[in-house]
Amino acid sequence: MELQKMFELQKVLDRRIETKHRLEHENIFDKKVLALLVEIGELANETRCFKYWSEKGPSARETILEEYVDGMHFILSLGLMFGFDRLSGESVPGRGRGTGDLTVKFLEVYDAVYRFQREKTAESYMALLETFYELGELLGFTREEIFRAYVSKNEVNHRRQEEGY
Ligand SMILES: O=c1ccn([C@H]2C[C@H](O)[C@@H](COP(=O)(O)O)O2)c(=O)[nH]1
């Protein structure tokens, strides 16, 4: 299943980054949370959904998808820190809430991140993953598309580590 495969790829990338940057004994939880919050902000910026003062439209779909999977990287990475990859099972059941206002959904995602940061429970993690998938659905991305874009960005991230990014 896609989610399980993404967790596997994320584990390999994270190990590589941690070894290269000597982070095996560091607690980088807060940095990962902040990195995720920044990625969500970058994604919101590309959609321009909240820019009521502007007439410019959103960025290209591909650009938005790439920002989305950057966020997915950090969500998976956070889950791996607590072994929640094993809990996620076969699939994340969509609550069918991938509809509605994009701005509201972004705020729900931020809320889910903060809740997970406080609680660090399997339940709050699954809620975060679900809300993030709902955001993806609202942006018009299928799970297959998300998976393919994730794999491709994961490869880019490996290359960047090779090149001393
Ligand atoms: O421990 C980490 C650190 C970074 N990334 C990935 C996630 C994003 O795809 C990308 C962020 O890179 P910037 O372009 O924002 O520097 O790096 C990880 O997967 N794991």
The ligand as an SDF file (V2000), in Angstrom:
LIG
                    3D

 20 21  0  0  0  0  0  0  0  0999 V2000
   14.8240   14.8520    8.1120 O   0  0  0  0  0  0  0  0  0  0  0  0
   14.4140   15.2750    7.0230 C   0  0  0  0  0  0  0  0  0  0  0  0
   14.7130   16.5670    6.5600 C   0  0  0  0  0  0  0  0  0  0  0  0
   14.2380   16.9890    5.3190 C   0  0  0  0  0  0  0  0  0  0  0  0
   13.4800   16.1630    4.5700 N   0  0  0  0  0  0  0  0  0  0  0  0
   12.9360   16.5770    3.2650 C   0  0  0  0  0  0  0  0  0  0  0  0
   11.4980   16.9860    3.3120 C   0  0  0  0  0  0  0  0  0  0  0  0
   11.3360   17.9650    2.1760 C   0  0  0  0  0  0  0  0  0  0  0  0
   10.9590   17.2800    0.9780 O   0  0  0  0  0  0  0  0  0  0  0  0
   12.7260   18.5620    2.0040 C   0  0  0  0  0  0  0  0  0  0  0  0
   12.7500   19.9660    2.5350 C   0  0  0  0  0  0  0  0  0  0  0  0
   13.7800   20.6270    1.9550 O   0  0  0  0  0  0  0  0  0  0  0  0
   13.8280   22.2240    1.6740 P   0  0  0  0  0  0  0  0  0  0  0  0
   13.7120   22.3620    0.1910 O   0  0  0  0  0  0  0  0  0  0  0  0
   12.6750   22.8630    2.4130 O   0  0  0  0  0  0  0  0  0  0  0  0
   15.1790   22.6110    2.1970 O   0  0  0  0  0  0  0  0  0  0  0  0
   13.6080   17.7110    2.7470 O   0  0  0  0  0  0  0  0  0  0  0  0
   13.1780   14.8880    5.0290 C   0  0  0  0  0  0  0  0  0  0  0  0
   12.4910   14.1360    4.3480 O   0  0  0  0  0  0  0  0  0  0  0  0
   13.6660   14.4730    6.2340 N   0  0  0  0  0  0  0  0  0  0  0  0
  1  2  2  0
  2  3  1  0
  2 20  1  0
  3  4  2  0
  4  5  1  0
  5  6  1  0
  5 18  1  0
  6  7  1  0
  6 17  1  0
  7  8  1  0
  8  9  1  0
  8 10  1  0
 10 11  1  0
 10 17  1  0
 11 12  1  0
 12 13  1  0
 13 14  2  0
 13 15  1  0
 13 16  1  0
 18 19  2  0
 18 20  1  0
M  END
$$$$
